[in-house]
Amino acid sequence: MKKVIVILGQTATGKSAFAVKIAKKINGEIISADSRQVYKGLDIGTGKIARKEMRGIPHHLLDVINPKHKFTIAEYQKKAIYAIAEIVKKERVPIIVGGTGFYIDAITKGTVFPKVPPNPKLRKNISKLDGRQLLMLLQKLDKKRAQNIDIHNKVRLIRAIEIATALGKVPSLITKKPKYKFIKIGLFLPSNKLEKKIRLRVKKMFKKGLPKEIKKLKKSGVSGKRLKELGFEYFEPTEEKVIKETVKYAKRQMTWFKRDKEIKWFDASKPINLKLFL
């Protein structure tokens, strides 16, 4: 089986730079596994890697779609699997990099998603509800699915309600045996160091012009509701507000990753021997 390297972990742990280092050593190409970096124009606010930082390494699944439109997990999976196959065909090594656990699982676990088309009328009717109200609605339709869903992720809650409404319940996801050998590398930082890195990163975002980026997205027709769905809860962002939300998000990321026993964890604040991955 051909090997695929997966570099995952919380935000601000240095995954992108580490992936580029490995790619340089092993003739690799990088596939992003970030549910917000697939959108065009969300550069500063998502910490998207800059062209210069890529150091000539091809990067896939960045800037795929306009943020006005939704990009589903099934669409991501299809494009990511195609990218892996194309990289392997060139006799190069695919390196999946990101902090969106659902995206990573969709590739590495071979999840088969239910084919339920979007229901615009239902979405419109329930989109004004908050996370707790959506969870209560999902509990009535499917108690089991309601027990293990992220209450903070409105997009996923609405999709689960949509599927349960169409099928009577959210079916257990089927998995196909993967074609590749996935080597999962997790980067972590002790909580005090992680918070310090997040603070520095957010300050850098503001210097680069995060408020201007959000205003530009609004001017281009991205609604406030859509920005919230994309994780920009702060319409008039302040540094402290963004730091607080990012720390919360990092905790949710680790909760997801802790369930996967295949991940080998490395402290990103210490030197990591690249020979381990060659």
ZITAHU-V343841 format. One record per pair of residues at least 6 apart in sequence whose C-alpha atoms are under 7 Angstrom apart, sorted by sequence separation. I is the first residue (numbers start at 0). GAP is how many residues later the second one is. If there is no record, write none. Layout:
I:GAP  I:GAP
This chain:
22:6  86:6  87:6  162:6  163:6  7:7  86:7  138:7  162:7  6:8  137:8  36:9  35:10  83:10  159:10  36:11  134:11  6:12  134:16  131:19  130:20  130:21  134:22  141:22  37:23  39:23  130:23  133:23  137:23  140:23  37:24  38:24  39:24  36:25  37:25  38:25  39:25  144:25  36:26  37:26  38:26  39:26  80:26  210:26  37:27  38:27  39:27  141:27  28:28  29:28  30:28  31:28  38:28  140:28  141:28  28:29  29:29  30:29  31:29  76:29  28:30  29:30  30:30  31:30  72:30  76:30  15:33  19:34  122:35  202:36  19:37  201:37  73:39  201:40  201:41  118:43  198:44  197:45  115:47  194:52  28:58  112:60  111:61  110:62  111:62  28:63  32:63  110:63  111:63  27:64  28:64  29:64  30:64  31:64  32:64  33:64  110:64  26:65  27:65  28:65  29:65  30:65  31:65  32:65  33:65  34:65  109:65  110:65  26:66  27:66  28:66  29:66  30:66  31:66  32:66  33:66  108:66  109:66  25:67  27:67  29:67  32:67  109:67  109:68  108:69  32:70  107:70  32:71  107:74  154:74  153:75  185:77  187:77  18:78  183:78  184:78  185:78  186:78  187:78  188:78  183:79  184:79  185:79  186:79  187:79  188:79  183:80  184:80  185:80  186:80  187:80  188:80  15:81  186:81  14:82  10:88  3:89  4:89  5:89  6:89  7:89  9:89  3:90  4:90  5:90  6:90  7:90  8:90  3:91  4:91  5:91  6:91  7:91  67:154  98:154  66:155  100:155  100:156  44:160  43:161  44:165  43:166  14:172  12:174  12:175  3:176  5:176  12:176  2:177  3:177  4:177  5:177  6:177  7:177  8:177  0:178  1:178  2:178  3:178  4:178  5:178  6:178  7:178  8:178  9:178  0:179  1:179  2:179  3:179  4:179  5:179  6:179  7:179  8:179  0:180  11:185  11:186  35:194  10:239  9:240  9:243  9:244  21:252  25:252  12:255
